[in-house]
């Protein structure tokens, strides 16, 4: 056997082994990329699910707070706020505060801007209601201005809900 045949045989074996190695590496690279894509997709799904759950709770708690303010105003007009009425209002306020705090950590800017407007309006109305209840309103604060402030929150809630639905990719037409 001559030397060139041995070189050709060695080159053939090396080429076969090298080809298998390159094919294996390419396959591993493709598999890693597929795993990364699956992870990215799963992370996006989890993130959307987290935002959806937060939005559902924030929307519910903001509506509950608004409703509790309305109920408190009615109790005040009827002449008697009871401890239970105060507890309901404070629980609604605290629940909303907790959900809003959560949203501050995960909501995108557009949603957070709307949620912030709702939060500020609710806290302003709450302050008015509590000052009126204590008999120490600020200048211009009356039961009517407090009721109007509470009522105006509903439009802000609709805007917040629309921003949330848009962020989640849900049709935002009401």
Secondary structure, 3 states (H helix, E strand, C coil): CCHHHHHHHHHHHHHHHHHHHHHHHHHHHHHHHHHHHHHHHHHHHHHHHHHHHHHHHHHHHHHHHHHHHHHHHHHHHCCCCCHHHHHHHHHHHHHHHHHHHHHHHHCCHHHHHHHHHHHHHHHHHHHHHHHHHHCCCCCCCCHHHHHHHHHHHHHHHHHHHHHHHHHHCCCCCC
